[in-house]
């Protein structure tokens, strides 16, 4: 929060003791606090907090005084929020991590895991680890669902998943075809995106490829004949995937153009060899 934002009038009752302490932690002295957050300063004065808030600012910190001050709080987060100077001193002295010990909670699953066992999240049966598929993000690197439950789930949801995939394809057909066309051009050209797209980005290439995809799909629907998006100058002959080098042809016309393309590719390779 900036000083300008702090000077915005707060509603009555906004400044509680905790908010005053947190706000004061942003400043190194009373004068800076008063100038930067006047309403919080006044509230702190009203609560009788000012002397306590800044008593540690110019203090010479030692491990003993850090430990004494840190004992008033239960976590690093609290220490940083309510005694920022002590927090910084603890970090400087290298004792910050040792101030608050963390004791991990041992669960029933942890005890089972020491025996190579795990509880399935669906059937709730305790099974050996080899009855679970691997999953990097899962507990102990395994899936929560056992293999049997996962197989049953896939069977029961097969039709629903197939319907979802079909609907998704129909709803996003042009976009998916555009992505496929561009990725195919990437593989065949062997060029970096910026060069292949004439200085454009992948997303820009998608935008200018979409009209050609829509034209191709429309012609196929109207004529019942397969159509292709063709590079006028073949990629292997130095052509780029840019609007001026794209056209829609019938599959037959594209095949007939193949001989011409091969000649261009051969000429290009010969030029590059000199």
BELTADA-V63220 format. One record per residue. N is the residue number from 1. RES is the residue in three letters. PHI is phi as a letter, one per 20 degrees, with the letter a starting at -180 (NA if undefined). PSI is psi in radians with two decimals (* if undefined). OMEGA is omega in whole degrees, -180 to 180 (999 if undefined). Layout:
[[N;RES;PHI;PSI;OMEGA] [N;RES;PHI;PSI;OMEGA]]
This chain:
[[1;UNK;NA;2.31;-178] [2;UNK;e;2.88;178] [3;UNK;f;-0.67;179] [4;UNK;g;-0.73;-180] [5;UNK;f;-0.63;-180] [6;UNK;f;-0.53;-176] [7;UNK;f;-0.16;175] [8;UNK;f;2.43;-176] [9;UNK;f;2.26;178] [10;UNK;e;2.64;178] [11;UNK;f;2.72;179] [12;UNK;g;2.36;179] [13;UNK;n;-0.01;-178] [14;UNK;f;-0.77;-175] [15;UNK;e;1.73;173] [16;UNK;e;3.01;179] [17;UNK;g;-0.80;-178] [18;UNK;f;-0.71;-180] [19;UNK;f;-0.63;178] [20;UNK;f;-0.76;-180] [21;UNK;f;-0.77;-180] [22;UNK;f;-0.73;-179] [23;UNK;f;-0.72;-179] [24;UNK;f;-0.48;-180] [25;UNK;f;-0.24;180] [26;UNK;e;-0.13;-174] [27;UNK;c;2.65;-176] [28;UNK;e;-0.15;-179] [29;UNK;b;2.83;-179] [30;UNK;g;-0.71;-177] [31;UNK;f;-0.75;179] [32;UNK;f;-0.65;178] [33;UNK;f;-0.79;-179] [34;UNK;f;-0.71;-178] [35;UNK;f;-0.70;-175] [36;UNK;e;-0.51;-178] [37;UNK;b;1.29;-174] [38;UNK;g;-0.74;-177] [39;UNK;f;-0.65;178] [40;UNK;f;-0.65;178] [41;UNK;f;-0.84;-179] [42;UNK;f;-0.73;179] [43;UNK;f;-0.70;179] [44;UNK;f;-0.68;177] [45;UNK;f;-0.73;179] [46;UNK;f;-0.69;-180] [47;UNK;e;-0.10;-179] [48;UNK;m;0.56;-175] [49;UNK;e;-0.30;-167] [50;UNK;g;-0.83;-178] [51;UNK;f;-0.71;-180] [52;UNK;f;-0.62;-177] [53;UNK;f;-0.63;-173] [54;UNK;d;0.27;-180] [55;UNK;f;-0.42;-176] [56;UNK;e;0.05;-173] [57;UNK;f;-0.86;-177] [58;UNK;d;0.30;-178] [59;UNK;f;2.49;175] [60;UNK;e;1.95;-173] [61;UNK;e;2.40;172] [62;UNK;c;2.99;179] [63;UNK;g;-0.66;-178] [64;UNK;f;-0.78;-179] [65;UNK;f;-0.57;176] [66;UNK;f;-0.81;-180] [67;UNK;f;-0.67;180] [68;UNK;f;-0.80;-179] [69;UNK;f;-0.71;-178] [70;UNK;f;-0.44;-179] [71;UNK;f;-0.23;180] [72;UNK;e;-0.17;-175] [73;UNK;c;2.83;-174] [74;UNK;d;-0.11;-179] [75;UNK;b;2.87;176] [76;UNK;f;-0.66;-179] [77;UNK;f;-0.77;178] [78;UNK;f;-0.74;-180] [79;UNK;f;-0.76;-179] [80;UNK;f;-0.64;-176] [81;UNK;f;-0.74;-171] [82;UNK;d;-0.24;179] [83;UNK;b;1.13;-172] [84;UNK;f;-0.62;180] [85;UNK;f;-0.66;177] [86;UNK;f;-0.71;179] [87;UNK;g;-0.80;-180] [88;UNK;f;-0.68;179] [89;UNK;f;-0.69;179] [90;UNK;f;-0.70;178] [91;UNK;f;-0.70;-179] [92;UNK;f;-0.64;-179] [93;UNK;e;-0.12;178] [94;UNK;m;0.40;-178] [95;UNK;d;0.09;-174] [96;UNK;g;-0.83;-177] [97;UNK;f;-0.48;-177] [98;UNK;e;-0.16;-175] [99;UNK;f;-0.72;-176] [100;UNK;c;1.89;-178] [101;UNK;f;2.58;179] [102;UNK;d;2.14;178] [103;UNK;d;1.91;-179] [104;UNK;f;2.48;179] [105;UNK;e;2.21;179] [106;UNK;e;2.13;-179] [107;UNK;e;3.00;178] [108;UNK;f;-0.64;178] [109;UNK;f;-0.62;178] [110;UNK;f;-0.72;179] [111;UNK;f;-0.68;178] [112;UNK;f;-0.68;-176] [113;UNK;f;-0.52;178] [114;UNK;f;-0.32;177] [115;UNK;d;0.15;-180] [116;UNK;m;0.47;-178] [117;UNK;d;2.78;180] [118;UNK;b;2.56;180] [119;UNK;e;2.23;179] [120;UNK;f;2.39;-178] [121;UNK;f;-0.25;-178] [122;UNK;d;-1.06;-178] [123;UNK;e;-0.23;178] [124;UNK;m;0.37;176] [125;UNK;e;2.55;177] [126;UNK;e;2.11;-175] [127;UNK;c;2.75;177] [128;UNK;f;2.72;-177] [129;UNK;g;-0.53;-178] [130;UNK;f;-0.05;177] [131;UNK;e;0.17;-180] [132;UNK;c;2.48;176] [133;UNK;f;2.72;180] [134;UNK;f;2.52;178] [135;UNK;b;2.02;-174] [136;UNK;g;-0.62;-176] [137;UNK;e;-0.08;-177] [138;UNK;e;2.89;177] [139;UNK;f;2.28;-180] [140;UNK;m;0.34;178] [141;UNK;m;0.34;-179] [142;UNK;c;2.82;175] [143;UNK;f;2.67;179] [144;UNK;f;-0.51;-178] [145;UNK;e;2.33;179] [146;UNK;f;2.87;-176] [147;UNK;f;-0.69;-179] [148;UNK;f;-0.78;180] [149;UNK;f;-0.64;179] [150;UNK;f;-0.69;179] [151;UNK;f;-0.74;179] [152;UNK;f;-0.69;180] [153;UNK;f;-0.75;-179] [154;UNK;f;-0.59;178] [155;UNK;f;-0.81;-176] [156;UNK;f;-0.40;-178] [157;UNK;d;0.13;-175] [158;UNK;g;-0.86;-178] [159;UNK;f;-0.72;-179] [160;UNK;f;-0.70;179] [161;UNK;f;-0.69;179] [162;UNK;f;-0.70;179] [163;UNK;f;-0.69;179] [164;UNK;f;-0.81;-180] [165;UNK;f;-0.70;179] [166;UNK;f;-0.82;180] [167;UNK;f;-0.69;-180] [168;UNK;f;-0.72;-180] [169;UNK;f;-0.76;-179] [170;UNK;f;-0.67;-178] [171;UNK;f;-0.44;-175] [172;UNK;c;0.45;-173] [173;UNK;g;-0.86;-177] [174;UNK;f;-0.74;-179] [175;UNK;f;-0.76;-180] [176;UNK;f;-0.70;178] [177;UNK;f;-0.67;179] [178;UNK;f;-0.78;178] [179;UNK;f;-0.75;-180] [180;UNK;f;-0.76;-180] [181;UNK;f;-0.76;-179] [182;UNK;f;-0.77;180] [183;UNK;f;-0.61;176] [184;UNK;f;-0.73;179] [185;UNK;f;-0.66;178] [186;UNK;g;-0.85;-177] [187;UNK;f;-0.74;-176] [188;UNK;f;-0.54;-176] [189;UNK;e;-0.66;-176] [190;UNK;m;0.21;-179] [191;UNK;e;2.77;171] [192;UNK;f;2.65;-177] [193;UNK;g;-0.81;-176] [194;UNK;f;-0.59;180] [195;UNK;f;-0.78;-178] [196;UNK;f;-0.65;-177] [197;UNK;e;0.32;177] [198;UNK;m;0.64;-180] [199;UNK;n;-0.09;179] [200;UNK;e;3.07;178] [201;UNK;d;3.00;178] [202;UNK;g;-0.78;-178] [203;UNK;f;-0.65;177] [204;UNK;f;-0.65;177] [205;UNK;f;-0.65;177] [206;UNK;f;-0.78;-178] [207;UNK;f;-0.79;-177] [208;UNK;e;-0.23;176] [209;UNK;e;-0.50;-176] [210;UNK;g;-0.79;180] [211;UNK;g;-0.64;179] [212;UNK;f;-0.65;177] [213;UNK;f;-0.82;-179] [214;UNK;f;-0.68;177] [215;UNK;f;-0.77;180] [216;UNK;f;-0.83;-178] [217;UNK;f;-0.66;-180] [218;UNK;f;-0.78;180] [219;UNK;f;-0.68;178] [220;UNK;f;-0.72;-179] [221;UNK;f;-0.67;-177] [222;UNK;f;-0.65;-175] [223;UNK;d;-0.32;-176] [224;UNK;m;0.18;-177] [225;UNK;d;2.43;-179] [226;UNK;f;2.37;178] [227;UNK;c;2.71;179] [228;UNK;c;2.69;168] [229;UNK;e;2.10;-173] [230;UNK;d;2.54;172] [231;UNK;e;2.07;-176] [232;UNK;g;-0.92;170] [233;UNK;e;2.05;-176] [234;UNK;g;2.59;180] [235;UNK;g;-0.68;-179] [236;UNK;f;-0.06;176] [237;UNK;d;0.33;178] [238;UNK;n;0.07;179] [239;UNK;f;2.71;-179] [240;UNK;d;2.84;176] [241;UNK;e;1.35;-180] [242;UNK;c;2.74;-175] [243;UNK;g;-0.70;-177] [244;UNK;f;-0.20;-179] [245;UNK;d;0.25;-179] [246;UNK;d;2.56;175] [247;UNK;b;2.81;178] [248;UNK;d;2.19;179] [249;UNK;c;2.75;171] [250;UNK;f;2.75;179] [251;UNK;g;-0.62;180] [252;UNK;f;-0.81;-180] [253;UNK;f;-0.64;180] [254;UNK;f;-0.63;178] [255;UNK;f;-0.71;179] [256;UNK;f;-0.49;180] [257;UNK;f;-0.22;-174] [258;UNK;g;-0.73;-179] [259;UNK;f;-0.74;178] [260;UNK;f;-0.71;179] [261;UNK;f;-0.72;-179] [262;UNK;f;-0.65;178] [263;UNK;f;-0.77;179] [264;UNK;f;-0.71;179] [265;UNK;f;-0.77;-180] [266;UNK;f;-0.75;179] [267;UNK;f;-0.70;-180] [268;UNK;f;-0.79;-180] [269;UNK;f;-0.65;180] [270;UNK;f;-0.71;179] [271;UNK;f;-0.67;-178] [272;UNK;f;-0.45;-178] [273;UNK;f;-0.32;-179] [274;UNK;e;*;999]]
